[in-house]
Amino acid sequence: MEPMVNLLKAIADLNEEVIRLAARFDQSSSESLVYSVEQAAEVLGVSRSKMYDLLHRPDFPVVDLGHRRVIPRKQLSAWLDQQCMKKAR
């Protein structure tokens, strides 16, 4: 019976560690200053090709970092707010 108890304790400890790691992952990804193109597309609920269309708009917030394009989180939120205000008029 003791080996079974030890196994269950080890599983419980492992489960706690997985929960801690998942919480750290969620926290670090939610605190990111920028989105990748793929992340921004997911957040906006659009396809990757539509996201690339948006990147070419002069009013869309995008930053070139070398060969990588990123979308600042705060500016994307502000851009969305602006789009909503335009639509409300």
Biopython code that builds the backbone (N, CA, C, O; Angstrom):
import numpy as np
from Bio.PDB.StructureBuilder import StructureBuilder

atoms = [
    (1, "MET", "N", (0.820, -1.203, 0.000)),
    (1, "MET", "CA", (0.000, 0.000, 0.000)),
    (1, "MET", "C", (0.861, 1.263, 0.000)),
    (1, "MET", "O", (0.491, 2.275, -0.595)),
    (2, "GLU", "N", (2.030, 1.195, 0.683)),
    (2, "GLU", "CA", (2.902, 2.360, 0.777)),
    (2, "GLU", "C", (3.412, 2.831, -0.589)),
    (2, "GLU", "O", (3.462, 4.039, -0.820)),
    (3, "PRO", "N", (3.794, 1.932, -1.505)),
    (3, "PRO", "CA", (4.220, 2.405, -2.827)),
    (3, "PRO", "C", (3.112, 3.187, -3.543)),
    (3, "PRO", "O", (3.394, 4.152, -4.254)),
    (4, "MET", "N", (1.877, 2.779, -3.360)),
    (4, "MET", "CA", (0.760, 3.476, -3.982)),
    (4, "MET", "C", (0.619, 4.881, -3.402)),
    (4, "MET", "O", (0.378, 5.829, -4.148)),
    (5, "VAL", "N", (0.763, 5.030, -2.104)),
    (5, "VAL", "CA", (0.684, 6.324, -1.439)),
    (5, "VAL", "C", (1.809, 7.223, -1.932)),
    (5, "VAL", "O", (1.590, 8.402, -2.208)),
    (6, "ASN", "N", (3.009, 6.672, -2.043)),
    (6, "ASN", "CA", (4.148, 7.448, -2.545)),
    (6, "ASN", "C", (3.913, 7.899, -3.990)),
    (6, "ASN", "O", (4.232, 9.031, -4.354)),
    (7, "LEU", "N", (3.367, 7.023, -4.790)),
    (7, "LEU", "CA", (3.073, 7.371, -6.178)),
    (7, "LEU", "C", (2.033, 8.486, -6.255)),
    (7, "LEU", "O", (2.196, 9.428, -7.029)),
    (8, "LEU", "N", (0.985, 8.390, -5.474)),
    (8, "LEU", "CA", (-0.052, 9.428, -5.461)),
    (8, "LEU", "C", (0.510, 10.761, -4.975)),
    (8, "LEU", "O", (0.136, 11.814, -5.492)),
    (9, "LYS", "N", (1.403, 10.729, -3.987)),
    (9, "LYS", "CA", (2.026, 11.959, -3.506)),
    (9, "LYS", "C", (2.897, 12.574, -4.601)),
    (9, "LYS", "O", (2.888, 13.789, -4.795)),
    (10, "ALA", "N", (3.640, 11.742, -5.309)),
    (10, "ALA", "CA", (4.492, 12.236, -6.396)),
    (10, "ALA", "C", (3.641, 12.849, -7.508)),
    (10, "ALA", "O", (4.012, 13.875, -8.077)),
    (11, "ILE", "N", (2.524, 12.237, -7.813)),
    (11, "ILE", "CA", (1.614, 12.783, -8.836)),
    (11, "ILE", "C", (1.044, 14.117, -8.383)),
    (11, "ILE", "O", (0.948, 15.048, -9.181)),
    (12, "ALA", "N", (0.668, 14.224, -7.123)),
    (12, "ALA", "CA", (0.125, 15.485, -6.588)),
    (12, "ALA", "C", (1.185, 16.582, -6.640)),
    (12, "ALA", "O", (0.885, 17.718, -7.007)),
    (13, "ASP", "N", (2.435, 16.244, -6.271)),
    (13, "ASP", "CA", (3.522, 17.226, -6.333)),
    (13, "ASP", "C", (3.769, 17.675, -7.764)),
    (13, "ASP", "O", (3.956, 18.864, -8.022)),
    (14, "LEU", "N", (3.771, 16.742, -8.679)),
    (14, "LEU", "CA", (3.965, 17.063, -10.091)),
    (14, "LEU", "C", (2.832, 17.945, -10.613)),
    (14, "LEU", "O", (3.073, 18.883, -11.372)),
    (15, "ASN", "N", (1.621, 17.650, -10.214)),
    (15, "ASN", "CA", (0.466, 18.444, -10.615)),
    (15, "ASN", "C", (0.595, 19.886, -10.125)),
    (15, "ASN", "O", (0.302, 20.828, -10.862)),
    (16, "GLU", "N", (1.035, 20.050, -8.879)),
    (16, "GLU", "CA", (1.232, 21.397, -8.331)),
    (16, "GLU", "C", (2.293, 22.158, -9.122)),
    (16, "GLU", "O", (2.139, 23.351, -9.383)),
    (17, "GLU", "N", (3.361, 21.473, -9.501)),
    (17, "GLU", "CA", (4.428, 22.119, -10.274)),
    (17, "GLU", "C", (3.924, 22.536, -11.662)),
    (17, "GLU", "O", (4.266, 23.616, -12.145)),
    (18, "VAL", "N", (3.126, 21.700, -12.291)),
    (18, "VAL", "CA", (2.542, 22.034, -13.595)),
    (18, "VAL", "C", (1.653, 23.268, -13.476)),
    (18, "VAL", "O", (1.695, 24.145, -14.338)),
    (19, "ILE", "N", (0.866, 23.343, -12.438)),
    (19, "ILE", "CA", (-0.008, 24.501, -12.216)),
    (19, "ILE", "C", (0.823, 25.760, -12.015)),
    (19, "ILE", "O", (0.487, 26.812, -12.559)),
    (20, "ARG", "N", (1.908, 25.671, -11.241)),
    (20, "ARG", "CA", (2.789, 26.837, -11.030)),
    (20, "ARG", "C", (3.418, 27.290, -12.337)),
    (20, "ARG", "O", (3.460, 28.487, -12.625)),
    (21, "LEU", "N", (3.908, 26.343, -13.131)),
    (21, "LEU", "CA", (4.529, 26.689, -14.409)),
    (21, "LEU", "C", (3.520, 27.303, -15.376)),
    (21, "LEU", "O", (3.839, 28.260, -16.082)),
    (22, "ALA", "N", (2.325, 26.766, -15.410)),
    (22, "ALA", "CA", (1.284, 27.308, -16.290)),
    (22, "ALA", "C", (0.918, 28.728, -15.882)),
    (22, "ALA", "O", (0.697, 29.581, -16.741)),
    (23, "ALA", "N", (0.854, 28.986, -14.595)),
    (23, "ALA", "CA", (0.536, 30.334, -14.116)),
    (23, "ALA", "C", (1.645, 31.305, -14.500)),
    (23, "ALA", "O", (1.363, 32.433, -14.905)),
    (24, "ARG", "N", (2.899, 30.887, -14.381)),
    (24, "ARG", "CA", (4.023, 31.748, -14.789)),
    (24, "ARG", "C", (3.984, 32.018, -16.274)),
    (24, "ARG", "O", (4.242, 33.143, -16.700)),
    (25, "PHE", "N", (3.666, 31.011, -17.076)),
    (25, "PHE", "CA", (3.579, 31.177, -18.526)),
    (25, "PHE", "C", (2.473, 32.162, -18.881)),
    (25, "PHE", "O", (2.682, 33.053, -19.704)),
    (26, "ASP", "N", (1.307, 32.014, -18.273)),
    (26, "ASP", "CA", (0.195, 32.928, -18.533)),
    (26, "ASP", "C", (0.558, 34.355, -18.151)),
    (26, "ASP", "O", (0.237, 35.295, -18.878)),
    (27, "GLN", "N", (1.217, 34.518, -17.028)),
    (27, "GLN", "CA", (1.585, 35.845, -16.549)),
    (27, "GLN", "C", (2.606, 36.484, -17.477)),
    (27, "GLN", "O", (2.472, 37.661, -17.812)),
    (28, "SER", "N", (3.622, 35.742, -17.903)),
    (28, "SER", "CA", (4.658, 36.333, -18.747)),
    (28, "SER", "C", (4.119, 36.671, -20.122)),
    (28, "SER", "O", (4.506, 37.691, -20.692)),
    (29, "SER", "N", (3.234, 35.847, -20.679)),
    (29, "SER", "CA", (2.700, 36.145, -22.003)),
    (29, "SER", "C", (1.708, 37.300, -21.954)),
    (29, "SER", "O", (1.579, 38.039, -22.930)),
    (30, "SER", "N", (1.007, 37.469, -20.842)),
    (30, "SER", "CA", (0.053, 38.561, -20.748)),
    (30, "SER", "C", (0.738, 39.889, -20.487)),
    (30, "SER", "O", (0.131, 40.940, -20.694)),
    (31, "GLU", "N", (1.989, 39.870, -20.038)),
    (31, "GLU", "CA", (2.713, 41.092, -19.744)),
    (31, "GLU", "C", (3.602, 41.535, -20.893)),
    (31, "GLU", "O", (4.297, 42.544, -20.775)),
    (32, "SER", "N", (3.596, 40.813, -21.990)),
    (32, "SER", "CA", (4.426, 41.164, -23.127)),
    (32, "SER", "C", (4.036, 42.545, -23.652)),
    (32, "SER", "O", (2.855, 42.887, -23.701)),
    (33, "LEU", "N", (5.026, 43.325, -24.039)),
    (33, "LEU", "CA", (4.758, 44.667, -24.548)),
    (33, "LEU", "C", (4.255, 44.664, -25.979)),
    (33, "LEU", "O", (3.581, 45.599, -26.410)),
    (34, "VAL", "N", (4.583, 43.610, -26.717)),
    (34, "VAL", "CA", (4.220, 43.555, -28.129)),
    (34, "VAL", "C", (3.631, 42.195, -28.485)),
    (34, "VAL", "O", (3.841, 41.196, -27.797)),
    (35, "TYR", "N", (2.890, 42.198, -29.583)),
    (35, "TYR", "CA", (2.393, 40.958, -30.183)),
    (35, "TYR", "C", (3.205, 40.656, -31.429)),
    (35, "TYR", "O", (3.655, 41.569, -32.123)),
    (36, "SER", "N", (3.389, 39.387, -31.709)),
    (36, "SER", "CA", (3.885, 39.003, -33.024)),
    (36, "SER", "C", (2.719, 39.167, -33.994)),
    (36, "SER", "O", (1.582, 39.379, -33.573)),
    (37, "VAL", "N", (2.999, 39.070, -35.279)),
    (37, "VAL", "CA", (1.927, 39.181, -36.272)),
    (37, "VAL", "C", (0.889, 38.094, -36.027)),
    (37, "VAL", "O", (-0.313, 38.354, -36.091)),
    (38, "GLU", "N", (1.345, 36.886, -35.749)),
    (38, "GLU", "CA", (0.424, 35.769, -35.521)),
    (38, "GLU", "C", (-0.402, 35.984, -34.251)),
    (38, "GLU", "O", (-1.601, 35.709, -34.237)),
    (39, "GLN", "N", (0.234, 36.473, -33.189)),
    (39, "GLN", "CA", (-0.491, 36.729, -31.939)),
    (39, "GLN", "C", (-1.539, 37.825, -32.130)),
    (39, "GLN", "O", (-2.662, 37.710, -31.641)),
    (40, "ALA", "N", (-1.164, 38.884, -32.841)),
    (40, "ALA", "CA", (-2.111, 39.978, -33.083)),
    (40, "ALA", "C", (-3.296, 39.484, -33.903)),
    (40, "ALA", "O", (-4.436, 39.861, -33.634)),
    (41, "ALA", "N", (-3.034, 38.646, -34.896)),
    (41, "ALA", "CA", (-4.121, 38.091, -35.704)),
    (41, "ALA", "C", (-5.068, 37.284, -34.827)),
    (41, "ALA", "O", (-6.287, 37.372, -34.977)),
    (42, "GLU", "N", (-4.511, 36.503, -33.918)),
    (42, "GLU", "CA", (-5.340, 35.699, -33.019)),
    (42, "GLU", "C", (-6.159, 36.591, -32.096)),
    (42, "GLU", "O", (-7.349, 36.352, -31.887)),
    (43, "VAL", "N", (-5.515, 37.628, -31.539)),
    (43, "VAL", "CA", (-6.210, 38.541, -30.629)),
    (43, "VAL", "C", (-7.349, 39.252, -31.349)),
    (43, "VAL", "O", (-8.436, 39.419, -30.795)),
    (44, "LEU", "N", (-7.093, 39.670, -32.587)),
    (44, "LEU", "CA", (-8.116, 40.378, -33.348)),
    (44, "LEU", "C", (-9.152, 39.439, -33.962)),
    (44, "LEU", "O", (-10.222, 39.874, -34.389)),
    (45, "GLY", "N", (-8.830, 38.168, -34.002)),
    (45, "GLY", "CA", (-9.761, 37.196, -34.588)),
    (45, "GLY", "C", (-9.816, 37.271, -36.098)),
    (45, "GLY", "O", (-10.869, 37.069, -36.703)),
    (46, "VAL", "N", (-8.660, 37.565, -36.713)),
    (46, "VAL", "CA", (-8.599, 37.655, -38.174)),
    (46, "VAL", "C", (-7.579, 36.651, -38.687)),
    (46, "VAL", "O", (-6.765, 36.125, -37.928)),
    (47, "SER", "N", (-7.636, 36.399, -39.975)),
    (47, "SER", "CA", (-6.678, 35.483, -40.589)),
    (47, "SER", "C", (-5.312, 36.142, -40.681)),
    (47, "SER", "O", (-5.178, 37.355, -40.523)),
    (48, "ARG", "N", (-4.318, 35.334, -40.935)),
    (48, "ARG", "CA", (-2.963, 35.869, -41.081)),
    (48, "ARG", "C", (-2.874, 36.799, -42.292)),
    (48, "ARG", "O", (-2.207, 37.832, -42.234)),
    (49, "SER", "N", (-3.536, 36.439, -43.374)),
    (49, "SER", "CA", (-3.481, 37.301, -44.565)),
    (49, "SER", "C", (-4.180, 38.636, -44.308)),
    (49, "SER", "O", (-3.705, 39.673, -44.771)),
    (50, "LYS", "N", (-5.292, 38.630, -43.583)),
    (50, "LYS", "CA", (-5.956, 39.886, -43.223)),
    (50, "LYS", "C", (-5.059, 40.718, -42.317)),
    (50, "LYS", "O", (-5.040, 41.945, -42.412)),
    (51, "MET", "N", (-4.314, 40.051, -41.436)),
    (51, "MET", "CA", (-3.396, 40.762, -40.555)),
    (51, "MET", "C", (-2.333, 41.477, -41.375)),
    (51, "MET", "O", (-1.985, 42.620, -41.079)),
    (52, "TYR", "N", (-1.819, 40.817, -42.396)),
    (52, "TYR", "CA", (-0.812, 41.461, -43.247)),
    (52, "TYR", "C", (-1.419, 42.628, -44.020)),
    (52, "TYR", "O", (-0.729, 43.613, -44.285)),
    (53, "ASP", "N", (-2.689, 42.538, -44.384)),
    (53, "ASP", "CA", (-3.371, 43.691, -45.000)),
    (53, "ASP", "C", (-3.390, 44.869, -44.026)),
    (53, "ASP", "O", (-3.119, 46.007, -44.409)),
    (54, "LEU", "N", (-3.710, 44.583, -42.772)),
    (54, "LEU", "CA", (-3.747, 45.639, -41.753)),
    (54, "LEU", "C", (-2.370, 46.275, -41.552)),
    (54, "LEU", "O", (-2.263, 47.482, -41.339)),
    (55, "LEU", "N", (-1.327, 45.462, -41.620)),
    (55, "LEU", "CA", (0.030, 45.981, -41.421)),
    (55, "LEU", "C", (0.409, 47.037, -42.453)),
    (55, "LEU", "O", (1.278, 47.873, -42.201)),
    (56, "HIS", "N", (-0.235, 47.002, -43.602)),
    (56, "HIS", "CA", (0.072, 47.962, -44.665)),
    (56, "HIS", "C", (-0.755, 49.242, -44.561)),
    (56, "HIS", "O", (-0.541, 50.180, -45.328)),
    (57, "ARG", "N", (-1.683, 49.285, -43.633)),
    (57, "ARG", "CA", (-2.454, 50.520, -43.442)),
    (57, "ARG", "C", (-1.585, 51.559, -42.748)),
    (57, "ARG", "O", (-0.869, 51.235, -41.801)),
    (58, "PRO", "N", (-1.640, 52.804, -43.209)),
    (58, "PRO", "CA", (-0.793, 53.829, -42.597)),
    (58, "PRO", "C", (-1.144, 54.130, -41.135)),
    (58, "PRO", "O", (-0.290, 54.588, -40.376)),
    (59, "ASP", "N", (-2.387, 53.877, -40.739)),
    (59, "ASP", "CA", (-2.789, 54.181, -39.362)),
    (59, "ASP", "C", (-2.621, 53.000, -38.408)),
    (59, "ASP", "O", (-2.876, 53.136, -37.212)),
    (60, "PHE", "N", (-2.197, 51.851, -38.918)),
    (60, "PHE", "CA", (-2.074, 50.666, -38.066)),
    (60, "PHE", "C", (-0.739, 50.677, -37.333)),
    (60, "PHE", "O", (0.300, 50.915, -37.949)),
    (61, "PRO", "N", (-0.751, 50.422, -36.012)),
    (61, "PRO", "CA", (0.483, 50.485, -35.225)),
    (61, "PRO", "C", (1.363, 49.252, -35.410)),
    (61, "PRO", "O", (1.031, 48.167, -34.932)),
    (62, "VAL", "N", (2.458, 49.422, -36.088)),
    (62, "VAL", "CA", (3.406, 48.327, -36.293)),
    (62, "VAL", "C", (4.816, 48.891, -36.185)),
    (62, "VAL", "O", (5.090, 50.015, -36.606)),
    (63, "VAL", "N", (5.699, 48.087, -35.614)),
    (63, "VAL", "CA", (7.093, 48.489, -35.442)),
    (63, "VAL", "C", (7.971, 47.443, -36.109)),
    (63, "VAL", "O", (7.798, 46.243, -35.897)),
    (64, "ASP", "N", (8.912, 47.909, -36.914)),
    (64, "ASP", "CA", (9.884, 47.002, -37.529)),
    (64, "ASP", "C", (11.084, 46.865, -36.606)),
    (64, "ASP", "O", (11.729, 47.853, -36.255)),
    (65, "LEU", "N", (11.373, 45.642, -36.220)),
    (65, "LEU", "CA", (12.548, 45.342, -35.397)),
    (65, "LEU", "C", (13.451, 44.424, -36.213)),
    (65, "LEU", "O", (13.346, 43.200, -36.143)),
    (66, "GLY", "N", (14.328, 45.034, -36.977)),
    (66, "GLY", "CA", (15.159, 44.237, -37.873)),
    (66, "GLY", "C", (14.283, 43.614, -38.937)),
    (66, "GLY", "O", (13.598, 44.320, -39.677)),
    (67, "HIS", "N", (14.303, 42.303, -39.015)),
    (67, "HIS", "CA", (13.476, 41.586, -39.997)),
    (67, "HIS", "C", (12.138, 41.157, -39.417)),
    (67, "HIS", "O", (11.389, 40.417, -40.055)),
    (68, "ARG", "N", (11.842, 41.613, -38.227)),
    (68, "ARG", "CA", (10.613, 41.204, -37.539)),
    (68, "ARG", "C", (9.684, 42.394, -37.385)),
    (68, "ARG", "O", (10.130, 43.505, -37.100)),
    (69, "ARG", "N", (8.404, 42.163, -37.570)),
    (69, "ARG", "CA", (7.395, 43.193, -37.360)),
    (69, "ARG", "C", (6.598, 42.810, -36.121)),
    (69, "ARG", "O", (6.152, 41.671, -35.983)),
    (70, "VAL", "N", (6.424, 43.779, -35.220)),
    (70, "VAL", "CA", (5.661, 43.545, -34.002)),
    (70, "VAL", "C", (4.623, 44.633, -33.839)),
    (70, "VAL", "O", (4.762, 45.729, -34.382)),
    (71, "ILE", "N", (3.594, 44.328, -33.097)),
    (71, "ILE", "CA", (2.494, 45.258, -32.868)),
    (71, "ILE", "C", (2.460, 45.568, -31.374)),
    (71, "ILE", "O", (2.198, 44.678, -30.565)),
    (72, "PRO", "N", (2.725, 46.829, -30.999)),
    (72, "PRO", "CA", (2.690, 47.192, -29.585)),
    (72, "PRO", "C", (1.285, 47.016, -29.012)),
    (72, "PRO", "O", (0.301, 47.469, -29.598)),
    (73, "ARG", "N", (1.208, 46.364, -27.880)),
    (73, "ARG", "CA", (-0.063, 46.022, -27.242)),
    (73, "ARG", "C", (-0.913, 47.261, -26.951)),
    (73, "ARG", "O", (-2.095, 47.286, -27.293)),
    (74, "LYS", "N", (-0.341, 48.269, -26.336)),
    (74, "LYS", "CA", (-1.112, 49.460, -25.961)),
    (74, "LYS", "C", (-1.588, 50.226, -27.194)),
    (74, "LYS", "O", (-2.721, 50.704, -27.236)),
    (75, "GLN", "N", (-0.718, 50.339, -28.193)),
    (75, "GLN", "CA", (-1.108, 51.060, -29.409)),
    (75, "GLN", "C", (-2.178, 50.305, -30.191)),
    (75, "GLN", "O", (-3.033, 50.923, -30.826)),
    (76, "LEU", "N", (-2.138, 48.985, -30.150)),
    (76, "LEU", "CA", (-3.184, 48.209, -30.814)),
    (76, "LEU", "C", (-4.527, 48.456, -30.139)),
    (76, "LEU", "O", (-5.549, 48.616, -30.806)),
    (77, "SER", "N", (-4.513, 48.486, -28.821)),
    (77, "SER", "CA", (-5.744, 48.762, -28.084)),
    (77, "SER", "C", (-6.275, 50.149, -28.423)),
    (77, "SER", "O", (-7.475, 50.323, -28.634)),
    (78, "ALA", "N", (-5.377, 51.144, -28.476)),
    (78, "ALA", "CA", (-5.795, 52.513, -28.822)),
    (78, "ALA", "C", (-6.320, 52.567, -30.255)),
    (78, "ALA", "O", (-7.300, 53.258, -30.533)),
    (79, "TRP", "N", (-5.672, 51.843, -31.159)),
    (79, "TRP", "CA", (-6.118, 51.812, -32.556)),
    (79, "TRP", "C", (-7.528, 51.214, -32.652)),
    (79, "TRP", "O", (-8.372, 51.715, -33.395)),
    (80, "LEU", "N", (-7.772, 50.148, -31.899)),
    (80, "LEU", "CA", (-9.107, 49.538, -31.885)),
    (80, "LEU", "C", (-10.151, 50.522, -31.357)),
    (80, "LEU", "O", (-11.255, 50.613, -31.894)),
    (81, "ASP", "N", (-9.794, 51.255, -30.305)),
    (81, "ASP", "CA", (-10.705, 52.267, -29.760)),
    (81, "ASP", "C", (-11.032, 53.328, -30.830)),
    (81, "ASP", "O", (-12.181, 53.749, -30.968)),
    (82, "GLN", "N", (-10.013, 53.743, -31.573)),
    (82, "GLN", "CA", (-10.224, 54.725, -32.643)),
    (82, "GLN", "C", (-11.162, 54.182, -33.714)),
    (82, "GLN", "O", (-12.027, 54.900, -34.215)),
    (83, "GLN", "N", (-10.984, 52.914, -34.059)),
    (83, "GLN", "CA", (-11.840, 52.302, -35.071)),
    (83, "GLN", "C", (-13.289, 52.265, -34.598)),
    (83, "GLN", "O", (-14.214, 52.475, -35.383)),
    (84, "CYS", "N", (-13.478, 52.000, -33.320)),
    (84, "CYS", "CA", (-14.831, 51.977, -32.756)),
    (84, "CYS", "C", (-15.451, 53.372, -32.778)),
    (84, "CYS", "O", (-16.639, 53.525, -33.063)),
    (85, "MET", "N", (-14.646, 54.382, -32.478)),
    (85, "MET", "CA", (-15.144, 55.770, -32.483)),
    (85, "MET", "C", (-15.535, 56.184, -33.895)),
    (85, "MET", "O", (-16.546, 56.862, -34.081)),
    (86, "LYS", "N", (-14.754, 55.790, -34.888)),
    (86, "LYS", "CA", (-15.062, 56.117, -36.283)),
    (86, "LYS", "C", (-16.372, 55.459, -36.691)),
    (86, "LYS", "O", (-17.191, 56.063, -37.384)),
    (87, "LYS", "N", (-16.564, 54.230, -36.261)),
    (87, "LYS", "CA", (-17.763, 53.472, -36.609)),
    (87, "LYS", "C", (-18.997, 54.072, -35.955)),
    (87, "LYS", "O", (-20.088, 54.028, -36.523)),
    (88, "ALA", "N", (-18.828, 54.637, -34.752)),
    (88, "ALA", "CA", (-19.956, 55.199, -34.007)),
    (88, "ALA", "C", (-20.459, 56.517, -34.610)),
    (88, "ALA", "O", (-21.589, 56.936, -34.360)),
    (89, "ARG", "N", (-19.612, 57.151, -35.394)),
    (89, "ARG", "CA", (-20.008, 58.465, -35.967)),
    (89, "ARG", "C", (-20.992, 58.323, -37.070)),
    (89, "ARG", "O", (-21.419, 59.323, -37.648)),
]
sb = StructureBuilder()
sb.init_structure("model")
sb.init_model(0)
sb.init_chain("A")
sb.init_seg("    ")
for serial, (resi, resn, name, xyz) in enumerate(atoms, 1):
    if name == "N":
        sb.init_residue(resn, " ", resi, " ")
    sb.init_atom(name, np.array(xyz, "f"), 0.0, 1.0, " ", f" {name:<3s}", serial, name[0])
structure = sb.get_structure()
